[in-house]
Every structure is written in C-alpha cells, then in structure tokens.
Amino acid sequence: MQFYRSNVMETYFFRKQIHRLPGKVIHKVPFPQPQVVEGHQSRKQIGEICKQCGYKHVLLVTDQTLYGLGYEQAIVQSLKEAEIAFTLYTDINSEPTIALIDAGRTLALECQAECVIALGGGSVLDTCKMIAAGVRMPNLRTKALLLKFLVVPGKTLPMISVPSTAGTGAEVTVGAVVTNTRGKKGSTVIVGLDVTHVILDSELTIHAPQKVTAACGIDALSHVVEGTVGDVMVDVEDAYLSLEGVRLILQHLPVVMRDPENIASRLAMCRAAMYGGNAINTQLAGYVHAFAHSIGAIYHLPHGQAISLMLLPVLRFQMEACQRKYAVIARYCGLATEKTDHQEAAEQFLKAIEDLIVTCGLNRLVSPVKASDYEELTRMIAADSINYSAPITMSNEDILHILQSITLNEPAS
C-alpha cells in the first residue's frame, strides 16, 4: 500500500520529536482542586453545600434519561430545604453540541445562576463545563468558545460535578468534547475551570446496565494505565493516584459485575474513575485512546467498547518499552512480588487485564475494522496521537500492524 511509504518517515520523525511536548504543555494548565464528598445518596448534601457557599440561585443540569428516572429529585429536595432557588435544564439527549450549550448558557444568564450543578455522564459534565465558561464571556457567540485552549478570564462559574457513571473521569478533567455545527467533534481545554465539589454517589451507578458498568470500568482502567505508562513527568501524588486507580478497578470491577448492588465496590469504582480523570489532566492518555477515538468515529462504536477492543492490543505492542512500568503496576496491585522479574510481572499484569475483559464479557466484542479503511484510520490515529505523550511513537507501519491484528476475516490489501 503506497500511502504508508509516502511521507511516512517525515511524519514519524516529527511525531517522535514532539511526543513529550503535550505532557509539558498540559502542566501549564491549572486543574480543579475540588472538595470530594462520597457515599450512598451523598447528592442529598448538595443543598447544604450551596448554602455554605452562599449561592442564591443555581442551574441544575441533567439529561433526559436521568430526569425520567427521577434521579435529580434528591438534589431538588435538598435545594428546597436549604432555600436555594434553582432552574432545571434537562434537554440534554446527546453528546455536547453548540445548540445544547447555547440553550444552557442562556438559561444560566437569565436566572443569574451563581453555580452549575452537573448531574450525569460525560455528555452532561462536558456541556456544563462549556456553559460555566460561556457565562463568563457572554458577549462571545457559543461557537467562538470552541478553541483548542479556551482561556476564561478569572475562572468559570463554579461547578458541582455529580457523575452518574464510573468511567469518563469528566467530573474533574479540564477538557470538553463538543460537536460543532458541521457534526465534527473537537476537544477544548478550559483554562480556569472551577469545579469546586465532586459528589460521588453510588446510588447513581448501582442500577446501571451491566454492559454500561463494564464499558465504563474498562474506560476508567485505560485512563489510569495510560497515565501510569505515559512519558510524562508527574509528582508522587499523581503517580500514586493512577496506580491506586488500577488496583481499585482490578479489585472492584469484578465485584460489581457479579454483585451490582455492592455499595462499597460501587464507591471504589467511582473513586477510581475520578483518579482516571486526574490521570488525563496530569499524565494524558495514549495510543489506546488514539485508536479508540478513530475507530469510534468511523464505525460509531461507543467509546467504552472501542477502548475495550484496543486496550490489550496496544498494551501488548508497547510491552518492550513499558515492561518495567507494567511490572511496577503488577507489584503494586499484588499480582507479583518484589522478587518476580520484570518480564514475568509485566505478563501477570497483562493477564489480569485479559481476565478482567473476559469477566466483563467484553472479549466477545466483534471488531468493526475493515481493511478498506486502513488508510483513513492510520491518518486519524497518527494525528490524534500528537495530543499525547505516549511511551513510544508508532510509525504508520506499527499502526497498520495493530489494525490488522484486530481485523477479522478481511486481509489487508
């Protein structure tokens, strides 16, 4: 295939030369340092939190599914008891779009909201980040906010994040993925995002469908693993949180798969997902996400499933470069001892992930990748990888090799 040879060396060396740059740039962005409140039905404390903060009126945002289930009512009741006025916005039924953000910003400005309460998954959380930013810049059109780095004067409107899934980590990440008017997704890093509180409420995840729990859990795992092995300098605390996130998921995701109402394990998964969000902020993602984003975009595969499909193939391909780091994870998680050599410990780590994917039933996923799409996918994956500081820089041939490994019954042309 001729395209793999044309300009390959030039783009490969360019990617290799700058591969540490994103890790350095992201550390210039201030991250939220929220107060974390966790526990079963902990969202009932939000009214008192708002009262202590002195808020008079807040914007409560959720999606149509959670609204239909009545999950916002505990928050509404707590706001009423604390005598906090609120405006409810429940129109979110898809990923963040300019129209959804614009409508939410208009409501926030009209009611003079002093805080945004975001109840939902990644779509709600990302929508609220953009609303909170847009309120501080009311003279800008919403589509003008879709910059690679959106610098907000001072800080955004304060935000209380109440994640309804244990996966994306969007409750603390400074990034927001928004679909523009042309239907194309783009990521915006919000400089000055002010998430003041994160509420980890196990009740919101306890009734999630099993396949959602599984996909979200593997997504969270990918965040903390890619953070741990990334070529990014981080402080001891951030490194610890990523390792702890891996341990928590390996221990507790199997529990919630067989016992969905285990509150302790549900809370542990919520905590691990938040640690994954911290890993995205401080250590970035890597090729697992570059592949998953591209495959998800072309074949409309849900993100968690795309991550599940790519996690092991990418980690195995990186084995030589990451063996020592895999071994560190294995020892921390109790999969190997200090006496176990690096190679064996690393293999134990990959085996644990393989077993977890089987436990979650995600090993039965059928790859949608077609050989006819290799060229487009390779371009997309190579381009997306520039956003990360992965432990290696893959050539186009490397990317092709991995794509071929997951393509079923369709040989490369």
LUMDOFI-204101 format. One record per residue (C-alpha): chain; x, y, z. Coordinates in Angstrom, 1 decimal, decimal comma. Each point is the difference from the previous one (the first is absolute). Example, Ala and Ser with C-alpha at 12.3 -4.5 7.8 and 13.67 -1.06 7.14 Angstrom:
! LUMDOFI-204101
kette:A	c1:12,3	c2:-4,5	c3:7,8
kette:A	c1:1,4	c2:3,4	c3:-0,7
! end
This chain:
! LUMDOFI-204101
kette:A	c1:0,0	c2:0,0	c3:0,0
kette:A	c1:1,8	c2:3,0	c3:-1,3
kette:A	c1:-1,4	c2:2,6	c3:2,4
kette:A	c1:1,9	c2:-1,6	c3:2,9
kette:A	c1:3,3	c2:0,8	c3:-1,7
kette:A	c1:-0,7	c2:3,5	c3:-1,1
kette:A	c1:1,1	c2:2,6	c3:2,5
kette:A	c1:0,0	c2:-2,6	c3:2,7
kette:A	c1:3,5	c2:0,7	c3:1,3
kette:A	c1:-0,6	c2:3,7	c3:0,1
kette:A	c1:-3,2	c2:-0,2	c3:2,0
kette:A	c1:1,4	c2:-2,7	c3:2,3
kette:A	c1:3,1	c2:2,0	c3:0,9
kette:A	c1:-2,2	c2:3,1	c3:0,5
kette:A	c1:-2,3	c2:-2,0	c3:2,4
kette:A	c1:3,0	c2:-1,5	c3:1,8
kette:A	c1:1,7	c2:3,4	c3:0,4
kette:A	c1:-3,1	c2:1,6	c3:1,6
kette:A	c1:-1,3	c2:-3,0	c3:1,9
kette:A	c1:0,9	c2:1,5	c3:3,5
kette:A	c1:-1,4	c2:3,4	c3:-0,8
kette:A	c1:-3,7	c2:-0,6	c3:0,9
kette:A	c1:1,1	c2:-1,3	c3:3,4
kette:A	c1:1,9	c2:3,3	c3:0,6
kette:A	c1:-2,8	c2:2,2	c3:-1,4
kette:A	c1:-2,7	c2:-1,6	c3:2,1
kette:A	c1:1,9	c2:0,7	c3:3,2
kette:A	c1:-0,4	c2:3,7	c3:-0,7
kette:A	c1:-3,8	c2:-0,3	c3:0,3
kette:A	c1:-1,4	c2:0,5	c3:3,5
kette:A	c1:-2,1	c2:-3,0	c3:1,1
kette:A	c1:-3,1	c2:0,1	c3:2,3
kette:A	c1:0,7	c2:-1,0	c3:3,6
kette:A	c1:-3,5	c2:-0,9	c3:1,1
kette:A	c1:-1,3	c2:-1,1	c3:3,3
kette:A	c1:-1,1	c2:-3,6	c3:-0,3
kette:A	c1:-3,2	c2:-1,2	c3:1,7
kette:A	c1:-0,7	c2:-3,7	c3:-0,3
kette:A	c1:-2,6	c2:-2,5	c3:1,2
kette:A	c1:-3,3	c2:-1,6	c3:-0,8
kette:A	c1:-2,5	c2:2,7	c3:-0,7
kette:A	c1:2,6	c2:2,7	c3:0,6
kette:A	c1:-1,6	c2:2,3	c3:-2,6
kette:A	c1:-2,5	c2:0,8	c3:2,8
kette:A	c1:2,7	c2:2,2	c3:1,5
kette:A	c1:0,1	c2:2,4	c3:-3,0
kette:A	c1:-2,5	c2:2,4	c3:1,4
kette:A	c1:2,0	c2:0,5	c3:3,2
kette:A	c1:3,2	c2:0,4	c3:-2,1
kette:A	c1:-1,6	c2:2,7	c3:-2,1
kette:A	c1:-1,3	c2:1,7	c3:3,2
kette:A	c1:3,5	c2:0,0	c3:1,5
kette:A	c1:1,4	c2:1,5	c3:-3,2
kette:A	c1:-2,6	c2:2,8	c3:0,2
kette:A	c1:-1,7	c2:-0,8	c3:-3,3
kette:A	c1:-3,5	c2:1,5	c3:-0,5
kette:A	c1:-0,8	c2:-1,5	c3:-3,4
kette:A	c1:1,5	c2:-3,0	c3:-1,8
kette:A	c1:-0,4	c2:-1,7	c3:-3,4
kette:A	c1:-0,6	c2:-3,8	c3:0,4
kette:A	c1:0,8	c2:-1,9	c3:-3,2
kette:A	c1:-0,7	c2:-3,6	c3:-0,8
kette:A	c1:-1,0	c2:-2,2	c3:-3,0
kette:A	c1:-3,4	c2:-1,3	c3:-1,0
kette:A	c1:0,8	c2:-3,6	c3:1,1
kette:A	c1:0,9	c2:1,0	c3:3,6
kette:A	c1:-2,8	c2:2,5	c3:0,1
kette:A	c1:-2,4	c2:-2,8	c3:-1,1
kette:A	c1:1,3	c2:-2,2	c3:2,9
kette:A	c1:-0,5	c2:2,9	c3:2,5
kette:A	c1:3,7	c2:0,0	c3:1,1
kette:A	c1:0,0	c2:3,8	c3:0,2
kette:A	c1:-2,7	c2:0,0	c3:2,6
kette:A	c1:2,3	c2:-0,6	c3:2,9
kette:A	c1:2,0	c2:3,1	c3:-1,0
kette:A	c1:-3,2	c2:2,0	c3:-0,6
kette:A	c1:-1,2	c2:-0,8	c3:3,5
kette:A	c1:3,3	c2:0,9	c3:1,6
kette:A	c1:0,0	c2:3,3	c3:-1,8
kette:A	c1:-3,6	c2:0,7	c3:1,2
kette:A	c1:0,9	c2:-0,9	c3:3,6
kette:A	c1:3,0	c2:2,4	c3:-0,2
kette:A	c1:-2,2	c2:2,7	c3:-1,6
kette:A	c1:2,1	c2:0,2	c3:-3,1
kette:A	c1:-1,8	c2:1,0	c3:-3,1
kette:A	c1:0,8	c2:-2,1	c3:-3,1
kette:A	c1:-0,7	c2:-0,2	c3:-3,7
kette:A	c1:-0,2	c2:-3,5	c3:-1,5
kette:A	c1:1,5	c2:-0,8	c3:-3,5
kette:A	c1:-0,8	c2:-3,5	c3:-1,2
kette:A	c1:0,2	c2:0,2	c3:-3,8
kette:A	c1:3,2	c2:-1,9	c3:-0,4
kette:A	c1:-0,5	c2:-3,1	c3:-2,0
kette:A	c1:3,2	c2:-0,4	c3:-1,9
kette:A	c1:3,7	c2:1,0	c3:0,1
kette:A	c1:0,7	c2:3,7	c3:0,5
kette:A	c1:-0,9	c2:2,2	c3:-2,9
kette:A	c1:0,1	c2:3,7	c3:-0,5
kette:A	c1:-3,8	c2:0,2	c3:0,2
kette:A	c1:-0,2	c2:-1,8	c3:3,3
kette:A	c1:2,8	c2:2,1	c3:1,5
kette:A	c1:-1,6	c2:3,2	c3:-1,3
kette:A	c1:-3,4	c2:-0,8	c3:1,5
kette:A	c1:1,6	c2:-0,8	c3:3,3
kette:A	c1:2,1	c2:3,1	c3:0,0
kette:A	c1:-3,1	c2:2,1	c3:-0,7
kette:A	c1:-1,9	c2:-1,5	c3:2,9
kette:A	c1:3,0	c2:0,5	c3:2,3
kette:A	c1:0,2	c2:3,7	c3:-1,0
kette:A	c1:-3,7	c2:0,6	c3:0,2
kette:A	c1:-0,3	c2:-1,5	c3:3,5
kette:A	c1:3,3	c2:1,6	c3:1,1
kette:A	c1:1,3	c2:-3,4	c3:1,2
kette:A	c1:2,9	c2:0,1	c3:2,4
kette:A	c1:0,8	c2:-3,7	c3:-0,5
kette:A	c1:-0,6	c2:-2,8	c3:-2,4
kette:A	c1:-0,9	c2:-3,4	c3:1,4
kette:A	c1:0,8	c2:-2,7	c3:-2,6
kette:A	c1:-1,8	c2:-3,4	c3:0,6
kette:A	c1:0,9	c2:-2,6	c3:-2,7
kette:A	c1:2,6	c2:-1,7	c3:-2,0
kette:A	c1:2,7	c2:1,5	c3:-2,2
kette:A	c1:-2,4	c2:1,8	c3:-2,3
kette:A	c1:-1,7	c2:1,9	c3:2,8
kette:A	c1:3,3	c2:0,8	c3:1,7
kette:A	c1:1,6	c2:1,3	c3:-3,2
kette:A	c1:-3,0	c2:2,0	c3:-0,9
kette:A	c1:0,0	c2:1,6	c3:3,5
kette:A	c1:3,7	c2:0,9	c3:-0,3
kette:A	c1:-0,7	c2:1,9	c3:-3,2
kette:A	c1:-3,1	c2:1,7	c3:1,6
kette:A	c1:2,1	c2:1,0	c3:3,0
kette:A	c1:2,7	c2:1,4	c3:-2,2
kette:A	c1:-2,5	c2:1,7	c3:-2,4
kette:A	c1:-1,8	c2:1,9	c3:2,8
kette:A	c1:3,3	c2:1,8	c3:0,8
kette:A	c1:0,2	c2:1,1	c3:-3,6
kette:A	c1:-3,6	c2:1,0	c3:-0,9
kette:A	c1:1,0	c2:2,2	c3:-3,0
kette:A	c1:1,5	c2:-2,9	c3:-1,9
kette:A	c1:-2,1	c2:-2,3	c3:-2,2
kette:A	c1:0,0	c2:-3,6	c3:1,3
kette:A	c1:1,8	c2:-1,3	c3:-3,1
kette:A	c1:2,8	c2:2,5	c3:0,7
kette:A	c1:0,8	c2:-1,9	c3:3,2
kette:A	c1:1,1	c2:-3,1	c3:-1,9
kette:A	c1:3,7	c2:0,6	c3:0,2
kette:A	c1:2,8	c2:-2,5	c3:0,6
kette:A	c1:0,7	c2:2,0	c3:3,2
kette:A	c1:-2,8	c2:2,1	c3:1,3
kette:A	c1:1,4	c2:2,5	c3:2,5
kette:A	c1:-2,7	c2:1,3	c3:2,4
kette:A	c1:0,6	c2:3,4	c3:1,7
kette:A	c1:0,3	c2:-0,8	c3:3,6
kette:A	c1:-1,8	c2:-3,3	c3:0,4
kette:A	c1:-3,1	c2:-1,6	c3:-1,4
kette:A	c1:-3,3	c2:0,0	c3:1,9
kette:A	c1:0,4	c2:-2,4	c3:3,0
kette:A	c1:-1,0	c2:-3,5	c3:-0,9
kette:A	c1:-1,1	c2:-3,0	c3:2,2
kette:A	c1:0,6	c2:-3,2	c3:-1,9
kette:A	c1:-2,3	c2:-3,0	c3:0,8
kette:A	c1:1,1	c2:-2,9	c3:-2,4
kette:A	c1:-2,6	c2:-2,6	c3:-0,7
kette:A	c1:2,5	c2:-2,5	c3:-1,4
kette:A	c1:3,4	c2:-1,3	c3:1,2
kette:A	c1:2,0	c2:0,4	c3:-3,1
kette:A	c1:0,8	c2:3,2	c3:-1,8
kette:A	c1:1,5	c2:2,0	c3:2,8
kette:A	c1:-1,6	c2:3,0	c3:-1,6
kette:A	c1:-1,0	c2:1,3	c3:3,5
kette:A	c1:3,6	c2:1,4	c3:0,4
kette:A	c1:1,5	c2:0,2	c3:-3,5
kette:A	c1:0,7	c2:3,4	c3:-1,5
kette:A	c1:-0,9	c2:-1,3	c3:-3,5
kette:A	c1:-3,5	c2:0,0	c3:-1,6
kette:A	c1:-0,8	c2:-1,7	c3:-3,3
kette:A	c1:-2,6	c2:1,9	c3:-2,0
kette:A	c1:-1,6	c2:-0,6	c3:-3,4
kette:A	c1:0,1	c2:3,0	c3:-2,2
kette:A	c1:-2,6	c2:1,2	c3:-2,6
kette:A	c1:1,6	c2:-2,2	c3:-2,7
kette:A	c1:-0,4	c2:-3,1	c3:2,2
kette:A	c1:3,7	c2:-0,3	c3:0,8
kette:A	c1:1,2	c2:-0,7	c3:3,5
kette:A	c1:2,7	c2:2,2	c3:1,5
kette:A	c1:1,6	c2:0,2	c3:3,4
kette:A	c1:0,3	c2:3,2	c3:1,9
kette:A	c1:2,3	c2:0,5	c3:3,0
kette:A	c1:-1,6	c2:2,4	c3:2,4
kette:A	c1:2,6	c2:2,1	c3:1,8
kette:A	c1:-1,5	c2:1,2	c3:3,2
kette:A	c1:-2,6	c2:-2,7	c3:0,5
kette:A	c1:-1,4	c2:0,3	c3:3,6
kette:A	c1:-1,3	c2:-3,3	c3:1,2
kette:A	c1:-0,5	c2:0,7	c3:3,7
kette:A	c1:-1,6	c2:-3,3	c3:1,0
kette:A	c1:-0,2	c2:-3,6	c3:-1,3
kette:A	c1:-2,8	c2:-2,1	c3:1,4
kette:A	c1:0,6	c2:-3,8	c3:-0,3
kette:A	c1:-3,4	c2:-1,6	c3:0,6
kette:A	c1:-0,1	c2:-3,8	c3:-0,4
kette:A	c1:-3,8	c2:0,1	c3:-0,4
kette:A	c1:0,4	c2:1,5	c3:-3,4
kette:A	c1:2,0	c2:-2,9	c3:-1,3
kette:A	c1:-1,6	c2:-2,9	c3:1,8
kette:A	c1:-2,8	c2:-0,6	c3:-2,5
kette:A	c1:2,1	c2:0,6	c3:-3,1
kette:A	c1:-0,3	c2:-2,8	c3:-2,7
kette:A	c1:2,8	c2:-2,5	c3:0,3
kette:A	c1:1,4	c2:0,8	c3:-3,4
kette:A	c1:0,2	c2:3,7	c3:1,0
kette:A	c1:1,8	c2:-0,9	c3:3,3
kette:A	c1:2,5	c2:-2,1	c3:-1,9
kette:A	c1:0,8	c2:2,4	c3:-2,8
kette:A	c1:0,3	c2:3,0	c3:2,4
kette:A	c1:2,2	c2:-2,1	c3:2,3
kette:A	c1:2,4	c2:-0,9	c3:-2,8
kette:A	c1:0,0	c2:3,6	c3:-1,2
kette:A	c1:1,1	c2:1,1	c3:3,5
kette:A	c1:2,6	c2:-2,7	c3:0,0
kette:A	c1:1,5	c2:1,3	c3:-3,2
kette:A	c1:0,3	c2:3,4	c3:1,4
kette:A	c1:2,0	c2:-1,0	c3:3,1
kette:A	c1:2,1	c2:-2,6	c3:-1,9
kette:A	c1:0,9	c2:2,4	c3:-2,8
kette:A	c1:0,8	c2:2,7	c3:2,5
kette:A	c1:2,3	c2:-2,3	c3:1,9
kette:A	c1:2,0	c2:-1,0	c3:-3,1
kette:A	c1:0,0	c2:3,3	c3:-1,8
kette:A	c1:3,2	c2:1,9	c3:-0,7
kette:A	c1:-1,0	c2:2,9	c3:2,3
kette:A	c1:1,7	c2:1,3	c3:3,2
kette:A	c1:-2,5	c2:0,0	c3:2,9
kette:A	c1:0,2	c2:0,5	c3:3,7
kette:A	c1:-0,1	c2:-2,8	c3:2,5
kette:A	c1:-3,7	c2:0,6	c3:0,9
kette:A	c1:-1,2	c2:-0,2	c3:-3,6
kette:A	c1:2,0	c2:-3,1	c3:-0,7
kette:A	c1:-1,5	c2:-1,6	c3:3,1
kette:A	c1:-3,5	c2:0,8	c3:-1,0
kette:A	c1:0,4	c2:-1,6	c3:-3,3
kette:A	c1:1,4	c2:-3,2	c3:1,5
kette:A	c1:-2,7	c2:0,0	c3:2,6
kette:A	c1:-2,6	c2:0,4	c3:-2,7
kette:A	c1:1,3	c2:-3,2	c3:-1,8
kette:A	c1:-0,1	c2:-1,9	c3:3,3
kette:A	c1:-3,5	c2:1,1	c3:0,8
kette:A	c1:-1,4	c2:-1,0	c3:-3,4
kette:A	c1:1,7	c2:-3,4	c3:-0,2
kette:A	c1:-1,4	c2:-0,7	c3:3,5
kette:A	c1:-3,5	c2:1,5	c3:-0,2
kette:A	c1:-1,2	c2:-0,1	c3:-3,6
kette:A	c1:-0,4	c2:-3,9	c3:0,2
kette:A	c1:-1,9	c2:0,5	c3:3,2
kette:A	c1:-2,6	c2:2,4	c3:-1,4
kette:A	c1:-0,3	c2:-2,2	c3:-3,1
kette:A	c1:-1,2	c2:-2,9	c3:2,1
kette:A	c1:-1,6	c2:2,1	c3:2,8
kette:A	c1:-1,3	c2:3,2	c3:-1,5
kette:A	c1:-1,4	c2:1,3	c3:3,4
kette:A	c1:3,3	c2:-0,2	c3:1,8
kette:A	c1:0,2	c2:3,5	c3:1,3
kette:A	c1:3,6	c2:-0,1	c3:1,2
kette:A	c1:1,3	c2:-1,2	c3:-3,4
kette:A	c1:-2,2	c2:2,5	c3:-1,8
kette:A	c1:1,5	c2:2,8	c3:2,0
kette:A	c1:3,5	c2:-1,4	c3:-0,7
kette:A	c1:-0,7	c2:0,1	c3:-3,7
kette:A	c1:-1,2	c2:3,6	c3:0,2
kette:A	c1:3,2	c2:0,9	c3:1,8
kette:A	c1:2,1	c2:-1,8	c3:-2,6
kette:A	c1:-1,8	c2:1,7	c3:-2,9
kette:A	c1:0,8	c2:3,4	c3:1,6
kette:A	c1:3,6	c2:-1,1	c3:0,4
kette:A	c1:-0,1	c2:-0,7	c3:-3,8
kette:A	c1:-1,2	c2:3,5	c3:-0,6
kette:A	c1:3,0	c2:1,3	c3:2,0
kette:A	c1:2,2	c2:-2,2	c3:-2,2
kette:A	c1:-1,4	c2:1,6	c3:-3,1
kette:A	c1:0,7	c2:3,4	c3:1,4
kette:A	c1:3,6	c2:-0,7	c3:1,2
kette:A	c1:1,2	c2:-2,9	c3:-2,1
kette:A	c1:-2,2	c2:0,0	c3:-3,1
kette:A	c1:-1,1	c2:-3,1	c3:-1,9
kette:A	c1:1,8	c2:-1,8	c3:-2,8
kette:A	c1:-0,4	c2:-2,3	c3:-2,9
kette:A	c1:-2,9	c2:-2,0	c3:1,5
kette:A	c1:-2,0	c2:3,2	c3:-0,3
kette:A	c1:1,4	c2:1,0	c3:-3,3
kette:A	c1:-1,2	c2:-3,3	c3:-1,5
kette:A	c1:-3,3	c2:0,0	c3:1,9
kette:A	c1:-0,9	c2:3,6	c3:-1,0
kette:A	c1:0,7	c2:-0,7	c3:-3,7
kette:A	c1:-1,8	c2:-3,4	c3:-0,1
kette:A	c1:-2,9	c2:1,5	c3:2,0
kette:A	c1:-0,3	c2:2,9	c3:-2,4
kette:A	c1:-0,1	c2:-2,1	c3:-3,2
kette:A	c1:-2,1	c2:-2,9	c3:1,2
kette:A	c1:-2,1	c2:1,8	c3:2,7
kette:A	c1:1,2	c2:-2,4	c3:2,6
kette:A	c1:-0,7	c2:1,2	c3:3,6
kette:A	c1:3,2	c2:1,3	c3:1,6
kette:A	c1:0,1	c2:-2,6	c3:2,8
kette:A	c1:-0,3	c2:-2,9	c3:-2,5
kette:A	c1:2,7	c2:1,5	c3:-2,3
kette:A	c1:2,3	c2:0,3	c3:3,0
kette:A	c1:-0,7	c2:-3,7	c3:0,9
kette:A	c1:0,8	c2:-1,0	c3:-3,5
kette:A	c1:3,4	c2:1,8	c3:-0,1
kette:A	c1:1,3	c2:-0,1	c3:3,6
kette:A	c1:1,8	c2:-3,4	c3:-0,1
kette:A	c1:1,3	c2:0,3	c3:-3,7
kette:A	c1:1,6	c2:3,3	c3:0,8
kette:A	c1:1,4	c2:-1,0	c3:3,4
kette:A	c1:1,5	c2:-3,1	c3:-1,5
kette:A	c1:1,6	c2:1,9	c3:-2,8
kette:A	c1:1,6	c2:2,3	c3:2,5
kette:A	c1:1,2	c2:-2,9	c3:2,1
kette:A	c1:3,7	c2:0,5	c3:-0,7
kette:A	c1:0,0	c2:3,7	c3:0,8
kette:A	c1:-2,3	c2:-0,3	c3:3,0
kette:A	c1:1,1	c2:-3,2	c3:1,6
kette:A	c1:1,4	c2:1,6	c3:3,1
kette:A	c1:-3,0	c2:2,2	c3:0,5
kette:A	c1:-2,4	c2:-2,9	c3:-0,5
kette:A	c1:2,0	c2:-1,9	c3:2,6
kette:A	c1:-0,3	c2:2,9	c3:2,5
kette:A	c1:-3,8	c2:-0,1	c3:-0,5
kette:A	c1:-0,1	c2:-3,7	c3:0,5
kette:A	c1:2,0	c2:0,2	c3:3,3
kette:A	c1:-2,1	c2:2,9	c3:1,3
kette:A	c1:-3,2	c2:-1,9	c3:-0,8
kette:A	c1:1,2	c2:-3,2	c3:1,7
kette:A	c1:0,3	c2:-1,9	c3:-3,3
kette:A	c1:3,7	c2:-0,6	c3:0,5
kette:A	c1:2,6	c2:0,2	c3:2,7
kette:A	c1:3,1	c2:2,1	c3:0,3
kette:A	c1:1,9	c2:-3,2	c3:-0,9
kette:A	c1:-1,9	c2:-0,5	c3:-3,2
kette:A	c1:2,1	c2:1,1	c3:-3,0
kette:A	c1:-1,3	c2:2,8	c3:-2,2
kette:A	c1:-1,0	c2:-2,1	c3:-2,9
kette:A	c1:-2,1	c2:-2,5	c3:2,0
kette:A	c1:-1,5	c2:2,8	c3:2,1
kette:A	c1:-1,0	c2:1,9	c3:-3,2
kette:A	c1:-1,5	c2:-3,1	c3:-1,4
kette:A	c1:-2,1	c2:-0,5	c3:3,2
kette:A	c1:-1,3	c2:3,6	c3:-0,4
kette:A	c1:-1,1	c2:-0,6	c3:-3,6
kette:A	c1:-1,6	c2:-3,3	c3:1,0
kette:A	c1:-1,9	c2:1,8	c3:2,7
kette:A	c1:-1,4	c2:2,4	c3:-2,6
kette:A	c1:-0,9	c2:-2,8	c3:-2,4
kette:A	c1:-1,8	c2:-1,9	c3:2,8
kette:A	c1:-1,9	c2:3,2	c3:1,0
kette:A	c1:-1,2	c2:0,5	c3:-3,6
kette:A	c1:-1,2	c2:-3,5	c3:-0,1
kette:A	c1:-1,8	c2:0,5	c3:3,4
kette:A	c1:-1,7	c2:3,0	c3:-1,5
kette:A	c1:-1,1	c2:-1,9	c3:-3,1
kette:A	c1:1,9	c2:2,5	c3:-2,2
kette:A	c1:2,2	c2:-2,7	c3:-1,6
kette:A	c1:-3,0	c2:-0,8	c3:-2,2
kette:A	c1:0,1	c2:3,4	c3:-1,7
kette:A	c1:0,3	c2:-0,4	c3:-3,8
kette:A	c1:2,4	c2:2,5	c3:-1,6
kette:A	c1:-1,7	c2:2,2	c3:-2,6
kette:A	c1:3,4	c2:0,9	c3:-1,6
kette:A	c1:0,2	c2:-0,6	c3:-3,8
kette:A	c1:3,1	c2:-0,2	c3:-2,0
kette:A	c1:-1,5	c2:2,5	c3:-2,4
kette:A	c1:0,1	c2:2,6	c3:2,8
kette:A	c1:3,7	c2:-0,5	c3:0,9
kette:A	c1:1,2	c2:3,1	c3:-1,8
kette:A	c1:-2,5	c2:2,3	c3:1,6
kette:A	c1:0,4	c2:-1,5	c3:3,5
kette:A	c1:3,8	c2:0,2	c3:-0,1
kette:A	c1:-0,1	c2:3,7	c3:-0,8
kette:A	c1:-2,6	c2:0,6	c3:2,7
kette:A	c1:1,9	c2:-2,0	c3:2,7
kette:A	c1:3,4	c2:1,6	c3:-0,9
kette:A	c1:-1,6	c2:3,4	c3:0,2
kette:A	c1:-1,8	c2:-0,6	c3:3,3
kette:A	c1:3,2	c2:-1,5	c3:1,6
kette:A	c1:1,6	c2:3,5	c3:-0,2
kette:A	c1:-2,3	c2:1,0	c3:2,8
kette:A	c1:1,7	c2:-2,4	c3:2,4
kette:A	c1:3,4	c2:-0,9	c3:1,5
kette:A	c1:-0,1	c2:-3,7	c3:-0,5
kette:A	c1:2,9	c2:-2,3	c3:1,0
kette:A	c1:0,9	c2:-0,7	c3:-3,6
kette:A	c1:-0,6	c2:1,7	c3:-3,4
kette:A	c1:-1,7	c2:-2,4	c3:-2,4
kette:A	c1:0,9	c2:0,1	c3:-3,7
kette:A	c1:-2,8	c2:-0,3	c3:-2,5
kette:A	c1:1,1	c2:-3,6	c3:-0,5
kette:A	c1:-0,4	c2:-0,6	c3:3,7
kette:A	c1:-3,5	c2:1,4	c3:-0,1
kette:A	c1:-0,8	c2:-2,2	c3:-3,0
kette:A	c1:1,3	c2:-3,1	c3:1,8
kette:A	c1:-2,3	c2:0,6	c3:2,9
kette:A	c1:-3,0	c2:0,7	c3:-2,2
kette:A	c1:0,7	c2:-3,2	c3:-1,9
kette:A	c1:0,1	c2:-2,0	c3:3,3
kette:A	c1:-3,5	c2:1,0	c3:0,9
kette:A	c1:-1,5	c2:-0,3	c3:-3,5
kette:A	c1:-2,0	c2:-3,2	c3:-0,4
kette:A	c1:-0,2	c2:-2,0	c3:-3,3
kette:A	c1:1,0	c2:2,9	c3:-2,1
kette:A	c1:3,7	c2:-0,1	c3:-1,1
kette:A	c1:1,8	c2:3,3	c3:-0,6
kette:A	c1:0,2	c2:1,0	c3:-3,7
! end
